């Protein structure tokens, strides 16, 4: 079946603008995660959804970052007043139930560039 | 979260076996060890997971000594397409995957 998909694959924006990044998880997966990966580093956890609710948003760097998953499937990561330091690859992953034994399947990411 | 240490980079040639060792001196009793692989412009992909001794699948083997303070990912007979970054992670009851900088493996013809 289809894997995790993310759109757009690339996003270039100007400092101060608002952006939305979309994630389509694997069908039937109740758990969804967002990570951010800076150049030369491993991914860093941002937020975890179990169904429609954000079970853990402790990785969001500040209140400019927000994510939703209104119907328990597609998720949108929203960044307000973007800053150059927000430039990174934003990765989405999903797993079947969120149990620690579940494998997380990652999408290809969205490369965000803030000019 | 327990910390892992792995080499920054490794070079190899096609057909050779590549062994990447990860140190985790402070591993907790309930931590398991997981390895992910990441190709350029792709998200990480699960390779293998283990708790102790040896685990083998169609992609790799994972060797974990009795003290569990380190683990070695073994990639048999690598090809050019195995060029990637390999991450060693520890986890217990936490869904938050904690990635380090990983090991960049470059396979040359």
HADDOCK unambig.tbl for C-alpha pairs under 7 A between the chains (distance, minus, plus):
assign (segid A and resid 40 and name CA) (segid B and resid 101 and name CA) 6.77 0.50 0.50
assign (segid A and resid 41 and name CA) (segid B and resid 100 and name CA) 6.91 0.50 0.50
assign (segid A and resid 41 and name CA) (segid B and resid 101 and name CA) 4.74 0.50 0.50
assign (segid A and resid 42 and name CA) (segid B and resid 99 and name CA) 5.03 0.50 0.50
assign (segid A and resid 42 and name CA) (segid B and resid 100 and name CA) 5.30 0.50 0.50
assign (segid A and resid 42 and name CA) (segid B and resid 101 and name CA) 4.90 0.50 0.50
assign (segid A and resid 42 and name CA) (segid B and resid 102 and name CA) 6.73 0.50 0.50
assign (segid A and resid 43 and name CA) (segid B and resid 99 and name CA) 5.91 0.50 0.50
assign (segid A and resid 44 and name CA) (segid B and resid 98 and name CA) 6.79 0.50 0.50
assign (segid A and resid 44 and name CA) (segid B and resid 99 and name CA) 6.83 0.50 0.50
assign (segid A and resid 45 and name CA) (segid B and resid 96 and name CA) 6.23 0.50 0.50
assign (segid A and resid 45 and name CA) (segid B and resid 97 and name CA) 6.88 0.50 0.50
assign (segid A and resid 91 and name CA) (segid B and resid 43 and name CA) 6.69 0.50 0.50
assign (segid A and resid 98 and name CA) (segid B and resid 95 and name CA) 6.65 0.50 0.50
assign (segid A and resid 99 and name CA) (segid B and resid 95 and name CA) 7.00 0.50 0.50
assign (segid A and resid 100 and name CA) (segid B and resid 92 and name CA) 6.92 0.50 0.50
assign (segid A and resid 100 and name CA) (segid B and resid 93 and name CA) 5.47 0.50 0.50
assign (segid A and resid 100 and name CA) (segid B and resid 94 and name CA) 6.03 0.50 0.50
assign (segid A and resid 100 and name CA) (segid B and resid 95 and name CA) 5.38 0.50 0.50
assign (segid A and resid 103 and name CA) (segid B and resid 46 and name CA) 6.99 0.50 0.50
assign (segid A and resid 105 and name CA) (segid B and resid 45 and name CA) 6.76 0.50 0.50
assign (segid A and resid 106 and name CA) (segid B and resid 43 and name CA) 5.13 0.50 0.50
assign (segid A and resid 106 and name CA) (segid B and resid 44 and name CA) 6.08 0.50 0.50
assign (segid A and resid 106 and name CA) (segid B and resid 45 and name CA) 6.78 0.50 0.50
assign (segid A and resid 107 and name CA) (segid B and resid 43 and name CA) 5.45 0.50 0.50
assign (segid A and resid 108 and name CA) (segid B and resid 41 and name CA) 6.47 0.50 0.50
assign (segid A and resid 108 and name CA) (segid B and resid 42 and name CA) 4.33 0.50 0.50
assign (segid A and resid 108 and name CA) (segid B and resid 43 and name CA) 4.74 0.50 0.50
assign (segid A and resid 109 and name CA) (segid B and resid 42 and name CA) 6.73 0.50 0.50
assign (segid A and resid 109 and name CA) (segid B and resid 43 and name CA) 6.30 0.50 0.50
